[in-house]
Amino acid sequence: MSINTGNEKVVGIIGGMGPEATVDLMRQVIAATPARDDIDHVRMLVDNNPKVPSRIKAIIEGTGESPAPCMIEMARGLENQGADFLVIPCNTAHHYYPDVAAAVNIPVLNLVKLTSESVKKAQPDLSKAGLLASSALQMIHLYEPWFEKHDVEVLYPQSDDQQVVMALIRAVKANNSTAEQIQAYNRAARNLADQGAQCLILACTELSVMSDRLETSLPVYDASKLLAQAIVREALVCE
């Protein structure tokens, strides 16, 4: 049953992957909302559940259980609480997007589709996009099918630099990132530029948390920020 007021919709956030990234998304939703008072803000139902089985263990290491059943349970819970639509802030968790979307009767925004379309719209002549993300995305080719529709090639940092990106993602989850890791992360960004990337995409919510530490002359698109803007548009029924 919907709990929205007027024409506004309530968003349900399947969060906790990781917890800080979920809170960062909420901050970005607040920042993107054209509000003059508390009542103007978007109502958010949030399941900030850090107990979702590890995407890294399930996809990269192949030793963990699938997060899908837990995510489906969360989605149904948010729907039952009155959410009008759902979002999954975690990029890697979109590997299980079809399972979640099929399990509920309300829309689930697709972060990967949204990001690819937004980036191509912003840069119509784009042919190569550099992805800063978990190694799992490269393994499962999460972004490639969506960008191929727009004739855009997806680039990743070379192997050593990608390991640095993964180390930073793990460090942000543990809240212990270092200056040295940030420097190495920026080296990975330069590697993408050297490969011919015409923009950088932050396709991991942990990297979104560190977006202000990225140093590059290339256009940067933060998938989490794009999702926040989409939430506001959907919730406020904007054209």
C-alpha positions as CSV (number, residue, x, y, z in Angstrom):
1,M,0.0,0.0,0.0
2,S,1.4,3.4,-1.0
3,I,2.1,6.0,1.7
4,N,2.9,8.9,-0.6
5,T,1.2,12.3,-0.3
6,G,-0.3,14.0,-3.3
7,N,1.5,13.1,-6.5
8,E,4.9,12.4,-4.8
9,K,6.3,8.9,-4.7
10,V,8.2,7.1,-2.0
11,V,11.5,5.5,-2.9
12,G,12.7,2.3,-1.3
13,I,16.4,1.9,-1.1
14,I,17.9,-1.6,-1.1
15,G,21.0,-0.5,0.8
16,G,23.9,-1.6,3.0
17,M,26.2,-2.5,0.1
18,G,28.0,-0.7,1.8
19,P,26.5,1.2,4.6
20,E,28.4,4.5,4.1
21,A,27.7,4.4,0.4
22,T,23.9,4.1,1.2
23,V,24.1,7.1,3.5
24,D,26.1,9.0,0.8
25,L,23.3,8.3,-1.7
26,M,20.7,9.7,0.7
27,R,22.8,12.8,1.1
28,Q,22.9,13.2,-2.7
29,V,19.1,12.8,-2.9
30,I,18.7,15.6,-0.3
31,A,21.2,17.8,-2.2
32,A,19.4,17.2,-5.5
33,T,15.9,18.0,-4.2
34,P,14.6,21.5,-4.9
35,A,13.3,22.0,-1.3
36,R,12.4,25.1,0.7
37,D,11.4,23.2,3.8
38,D,11.4,19.7,5.3
39,I,8.1,18.8,3.7
40,D,9.5,19.4,0.2
41,H,12.1,16.5,0.5
42,V,11.7,13.0,-0.8
43,R,10.4,10.3,1.5
44,M,12.9,7.5,1.6
45,L,12.4,4.0,3.0
46,V,15.8,2.5,3.6
47,D,16.9,-1.0,4.4
48,N,20.5,-0.3,5.2
49,N,21.4,-4.0,5.5
50,P,25.2,-4.7,5.7
51,K,24.4,-8.4,6.1
52,V,23.7,-8.9,2.4
53,P,26.1,-11.7,1.3
54,S,29.3,-10.3,-0.3
55,R,29.1,-9.6,-4.0
56,I,32.9,-9.9,-4.1
57,K,32.9,-13.4,-2.6
58,A,30.0,-14.5,-4.8
59,I,31.3,-13.2,-8.1
60,I,35.0,-12.7,-7.9
61,E,36.1,-15.4,-5.4
62,G,33.3,-17.8,-6.2
63,T,33.1,-18.9,-2.6
64,G,30.1,-17.0,-1.3
65,E,26.3,-17.5,-1.4
66,S,24.2,-15.5,-3.9
67,P,23.0,-12.1,-2.6
68,A,19.8,-12.5,-4.6
69,P,17.5,-14.1,-2.0
70,C,18.4,-11.5,0.6
71,M,18.0,-8.7,-1.9
72,I,14.6,-10.1,-2.9
73,E,13.5,-10.2,0.7
74,M,14.6,-6.6,1.2
75,A,12.8,-5.5,-1.9
76,R,9.5,-7.2,-0.9
77,G,9.8,-5.7,2.6
78,L,10.2,-2.2,1.2
79,E,7.3,-2.8,-1.2
80,N,5.1,-3.9,1.7
81,Q,6.1,-0.9,3.7
82,G,4.7,1.4,1.0
83,A,7.5,2.1,-1.4
84,D,6.3,3.2,-4.9
85,F,9.6,2.3,-6.6
86,L,12.9,0.8,-5.7
87,V,16.6,1.5,-6.3
88,I,19.8,-0.6,-5.7
89,P,22.7,1.8,-5.1
90,C,25.3,-0.9,-5.5
91,N,26.6,-1.3,-9.1
92,T,27.8,-4.8,-8.7
93,A,24.5,-5.9,-7.1
94,H,22.9,-5.1,-10.4
95,H,24.1,-8.5,-11.5
96,Y,21.0,-9.7,-9.6
97,Y,18.7,-6.9,-10.9
98,P,16.5,-9.2,-13.0
99,D,15.8,-11.4,-9.9
100,V,14.8,-8.4,-7.8
101,A,12.7,-6.7,-10.5
102,A,10.8,-9.9,-11.1
103,A,10.0,-10.4,-7.5
104,V,8.1,-7.2,-6.8
105,N,5.1,-5.4,-8.3
106,I,6.7,-1.9,-8.4
107,P,9.3,-0.5,-10.7
108,V,13.0,-0.9,-9.9
109,L,15.3,1.7,-11.5
110,N,18.2,0.2,-13.3
111,L,21.4,2.1,-12.3
112,V,23.5,0.7,-15.1
113,K,21.0,1.6,-17.8
114,L,20.5,5.0,-16.3
115,T,24.2,5.7,-16.2
116,S,25.0,4.6,-19.8
117,E,22.1,6.7,-21.2
118,S,23.0,9.8,-19.1
119,V,26.6,9.7,-20.1
120,K,25.9,9.3,-23.8
121,K,23.3,12.1,-23.7
122,A,25.9,14.4,-22.0
123,Q,28.6,13.4,-24.6
124,P,26.9,12.4,-27.9
125,D,30.3,11.8,-29.6
126,L,31.6,9.5,-26.9
127,S,33.3,6.4,-28.2
128,K,35.4,5.3,-25.2
129,A,34.4,5.4,-21.5
130,G,36.8,4.6,-18.7
131,L,35.2,2.6,-15.8
132,L,36.5,2.9,-12.2
133,A,34.7,0.0,-10.5
134,S,35.0,-3.3,-8.8
135,S,36.7,-6.0,-10.7
136,A,33.5,-8.0,-10.6
137,L,32.0,-5.6,-13.1
138,Q,34.7,-6.5,-15.6
139,M,34.2,-10.2,-15.0
140,I,30.5,-10.1,-15.6
141,H,30.5,-7.4,-18.3
142,L,27.8,-5.5,-16.5
143,Y,28.2,-2.2,-18.3
144,E,29.2,-3.4,-21.8
145,P,25.8,-4.4,-23.2
146,W,24.3,-1.1,-22.2
147,F,27.2,1.0,-23.7
148,E,27.4,-1.2,-26.8
149,K,23.9,0.0,-27.7
150,H,25.4,3.5,-27.9
151,D,28.6,2.3,-29.8
152,V,30.7,3.1,-26.8
153,E,33.7,0.9,-25.8
154,V,34.2,0.3,-22.0
155,L,37.8,0.6,-20.8
156,Y,39.3,-0.6,-17.5
157,P,42.6,0.2,-15.8
158,Q,45.4,-2.2,-16.5
159,S,45.7,-5.1,-14.2
160,D,48.0,-3.6,-11.5
161,D,46.0,-0.4,-11.4
162,Q,42.8,-2.3,-11.2
163,Q,44.1,-4.1,-8.1
164,V,44.7,-0.7,-6.6
165,V,41.1,0.3,-7.3
166,M,39.9,-2.9,-5.6
167,A,42.2,-2.2,-2.6
168,L,40.7,1.3,-2.2
169,I,37.1,-0.1,-2.5
170,R,37.9,-2.6,0.3
171,A,39.5,0.2,2.4
172,V,36.5,2.5,2.1
173,K,34.3,-0.4,3.3
174,A,36.6,-0.7,6.3
175,N,36.9,3.1,6.7
176,N,40.7,3.0,6.6
177,S,41.7,4.4,3.2
178,T,45.2,6.0,3.0
179,A,46.8,8.8,1.1
180,E,49.0,6.3,-0.8
181,Q,45.9,4.5,-2.0
182,I,44.4,7.7,-3.2
183,Q,47.5,8.5,-5.1
184,A,47.5,5.0,-6.7
185,Y,43.8,5.4,-7.5
186,N,44.5,8.6,-9.4
187,R,47.3,6.8,-11.3
188,A,44.6,4.3,-12.4
189,A,42.5,7.2,-13.6
190,R,45.5,8.5,-15.6
191,N,46.0,5.0,-17.1
192,L,42.4,5.2,-18.5
193,A,43.1,8.6,-20.0
194,D,46.2,7.1,-21.6
195,Q,44.1,4.4,-23.1
196,G,41.9,7.0,-24.8
197,A,39.0,7.3,-22.4
198,Q,37.0,10.4,-23.1
199,C,35.4,10.3,-19.7
200,L,35.5,8.5,-16.4
201,I,32.6,6.8,-14.7
202,L,32.6,6.1,-11.0
203,A,30.7,2.8,-11.1
204,C,31.1,1.8,-7.5
205,T,29.4,3.4,-4.5
206,E,32.5,3.2,-2.4
207,L,34.3,5.3,-5.1
208,S,31.4,7.7,-5.1
209,V,32.2,8.4,-1.4
210,M,35.7,9.3,-2.5
211,S,34.7,11.3,-5.6
212,D,36.3,14.5,-4.3
213,R,39.7,12.8,-4.2
214,L,39.8,12.0,-7.9
215,E,42.1,14.2,-9.9
216,T,41.5,14.3,-13.6
217,S,40.9,16.7,-16.5
218,L,38.3,14.3,-18.0
219,P,34.6,14.6,-17.5
220,V,33.6,12.5,-14.5
221,Y,30.2,10.8,-14.1
222,D,29.2,9.5,-10.7
223,A,26.7,6.7,-11.1
224,S,25.5,7.3,-7.5
225,K,24.9,11.0,-8.2
226,L,23.0,10.1,-11.4
227,L,20.9,7.7,-9.4
228,A,20.1,10.4,-6.8
229,Q,19.0,12.8,-9.5
230,A,16.8,10.0,-11.1
231,I,15.2,9.3,-7.7
232,V,14.2,13.0,-7.3
233,R,12.8,13.1,-10.8
234,E,10.8,9.9,-10.2
235,A,9.6,10.8,-6.7
236,L,8.5,14.3,-7.5
237,V,7.0,13.2,-10.8
238,C,9.2,15.6,-12.8
239,E,9.2,15.7,-16.6
